[in-house]
Amino acid sequence: MEQLLITIAQGLVENPESVKVDTDEPNENGVIVYHLHVAESDMGRIIGKQGRIAKAIRTIARSTAVRSNTKVMVEID
């Protein structure tokens, strides 16, 4: 999942070497939180107009997690 998020984000930003993903341990509800870090200048490219790109990234992550019966949440930092 981390590699998927990195690949998607690197394709969208101007500074691909600054893309990082941190993972939290599952919480009490079994949700794994992924923190996507990008350069400050690339935040607009990751979020998109009215958050459309961010929603699409979260949708892809959730649909990938369904295959392995896990719950995920993506936060963009």
Secondary structure as the mmCIF struct_conf table of DSSP 4:
data_model
#
loop_
_struct_conf.conf_type_id
_struct_conf.id
_struct_conf.beg_label_comp_id
_struct_conf.beg_label_asym_id
_struct_conf.beg_label_seq_id
_struct_conf.end_label_comp_id
_struct_conf.end_label_asym_id
_struct_conf.end_label_seq_id
HELX_RH_AL_P HELX_RH_AL_P1 GLU A 2 LEU A 12
BEND BEND1 GLU A 14 GLU A 14
HELX_RH_3T_P HELX_RH_3T_P1 PRO A 16 SER A 18
STRN STRN1 LYS A 20 THR A 23
HELX_LH_PP_P HELX_LH_PP_P1 ASP A 24 PRO A 26
TURN_TY1_P TURN_TY1_P1 GLU A 28 ASN A 29
STRN STRN2 VAL A 31 HIS A 37
HELX_RH_3T_P HELX_RH_3T_P2 GLU A 40 ASP A 42
HELX_RH_AL_P HELX_RH_AL_P2 MET A 43 ILE A 47
HELX_RH_3T_P HELX_RH_3T_P3 LYS A 49 GLY A 51
HELX_RH_AL_P HELX_RH_AL_P3 ARG A 52 ARG A 67
TURN_TY1_P TURN_TY1_P2 SER A 68 ASN A 69
STRN STRN3 LYS A 71 ILE A 76
#
